[in-house]
Amino acid sequence: MSGLPGAGTSPGLGEASDLKFPLGAKFREPLTEARFQRLFGDAEQAPELLAEPRSSRLCRRWRRLASACSGPGAWRLLRARLPPLRWLPHYRWRAWLLGDAVAGVTVGIVHVPQGMAFALLTSVPPVFGLYTSFFPVLIYTLLGTGRHLSTGTFAVLSLMTGSAVERLVPEPLGGNLSGIEREQLDAQRVGSAAALAFGSGALMTLAAVLTALPRSSPAEMTISALSLALLVPVKELNVRFRDKLPTPIPGEIVMVLLASVLCFTSSLDTRYNVQIVGLLPGGFPQPHLPDLAELPRILADSLPIALVTFAVSASLASIYADKYSYTIDSNQELLAHGISNLISSLFSCFPNSATLATTSLLVDAGGNTQLAGLFSCIVVLSVLLWLGPFFYYLPKAVLACINISSMRQMFFQMQELPQLWRISRMDFAVWMVTWVAVVILSVDLGLAVGVVFSMMTVVCRTQRVQCLALGLAEGTELYRPLEESHKLLKVPGLCILRYPTPLYFGTRGQFRRILEWHLGLGEGRKETPKLDGPPDAVAEPVRVVVLDCSGITFADAAGAREVVQLARRCRDAGIHLLLAQCNASVLGTLTQAGLLDRVTPEQLFVSVQDAAAHALERLEPTGPKTCTV
């Protein structure tokens, strides 16, 4: 796209054979940012250069708002907020319906025992897990953009919610509650869990488990051991033979049926005091607003739950969107999960999100679109309306084992640590810090520590970048870092630098020191240690500097003022400053900081090649001497 460095209208420069340009190259006038806007741009692309009046900008913005409120604009908004209006008209009924139906029913079958099991983690009765496996799935089907995403109860969220619920509504010290007192306690806990869902953990530490062992029932311990002996091998078979099995083996359903029959025929609940699920109320609870008086108390718990919900759901949706070549709308995903938690809380549901287990199950079973969620809802609905009594004798120990088997993949993630260490030690450090914080503190505080530590690593990495000096690759028009090869050309008096990181308050000091060192301004040349090789060893000082801004993705006010100060210092030192490849956002920030008071628009270039061509024109009276680095 660009002419070659050294290109210009001066014939003497074009005839310089020692620059070793490609034969037959045609030279043209360097393309500045201002000239590019005159030829190809418009007012919206570079308002900072064309100085558009404020009244014109307001009028243009008003016209855009008015067009958005028109009939077509309203239809576009409706299609954006109700994704089925986009994908349902193009639904391939013959090719996709069977797969969606099978996947939806398969996931729905898993939702039933898993929802009841995760309800125990949330410290609420099992039926509320079924509510949470129905309403959020239905709402996400109507609002979500992830075709292969499966929402519902999630182990981590259930643990975090259960922690807050038990803190807000603790178990009485005596522990012996009558039926009415137990119902009142459950009602209070359901209200707290619903308030958490409206506003947006418990950790199994080894000590708590060991403390509870003496109080365990031998019968329940035996049931748990037998359940795990069945569930864990079935899970492994489903993982190992995922490609060969038409549908995953429903180990949870088989375990639920066997345990219910065994408990009923052997009267384990009365003879050995085995806790059972009991009667599942039929139908749905009356919708009511959660206890909003709890919101100030649970705000600290709602924030990490909301962050985990969106992070997990958006990540899963993106993974499968990339795998199957479609796109998701992150803003719509945030809205879908927010509305899902908001509306489902009216029906006494606890917080929900997408889950890896059911999402993988849906994909493996042949799911293609969000329509699979409707079939999943039908399965859960049938349990709520008709099949609930069949789960009366289901031991709660079986539900606990379903929890453990569903969370086993979380522990297996440690097997990935050696590979993570080889790929990125910084990511390994983030993983370890987060894990240790979760174990020592709690789920929500541990996640907060992990997020803060991850942000700190990003800041630290931006502090350790190198400003690269560029040279012309022999026989090409490409500029490469001088440290990469010895076959690069460098012109005395010309310095081309690339700063490959955002320019903000945290990096402005480093930016200033690096530029001082390369340009010999102030004391920076003496104080700053060696960065990426020696500066120009030629006796002639730097007369022109080209700053390649392609790596500066954004700049804040402090960073922009640093560039303005650099322009002033270069002008005072007799150095001609040229800026190349500034994106529109960075250029606008620099302009607002007063850059055009220090440089002219003719010193802003579209590419490094054009800036270098202009620099060589400026250096041409001294002769086109070059040296090979």
Buried (B, 14 or more C-beta within 10 A) or exposed (E): EBBBBBBBEBEEBBEBEEBBBEEEEEBEBBBBBBBBBEEEBEBEEBBBBBEBEEEEEEEBEEEEEEEEEEEEBEEEEEEBBEBBEEBEEEBEEEEBBEBBBBBBBBBBBBBBBBBBBBBBBBBBBBBBBBBBBBBBBBBBBBBBBBBBBBBBBBBBBBBBBBBBBBEBBEEEEEEEBEEEEEEEBBBBBBBBBBBBBBBBBBBBEEEEEEEEEEEEBEBBEBBBEBBBEBBBEBBEBBEEEEEEEEBBBBBBEEBBBBBBEBBBEBEBBEEBEBBBBBEBEEEBBEEEEBBEEBBEBBEEBBBBBBBBBBEBBBEBBBBBBEEEEEEBBEEBBBBBBBBBBBBBBBBBBBBBBBBBBBBBBBBBBBBBBBBBBBBBBBBBBEBBEEBBEBBBBBBBBBBBBBBBBBBEBEEEEEEEEEEBBEEEEBEBBBBBBBBEBBEEBBBBBBBBBBBEBBEEBEEEEBEEBBBBBBBBBBEEBBBBBBBEEEBBBBBBBBBBBBBBBBBBEBBBEBBBBBBBBBBBBBEBEEEBEEBBEEBBEEEEBBBBBBBBBBBBEEBBEBBBBBBBBBBBBBEEBEBBBBBBBBEEEBBBBBBEBBBBEBBEBEBBBBBBBBBBBBBBBBBBEEEBEBEEB
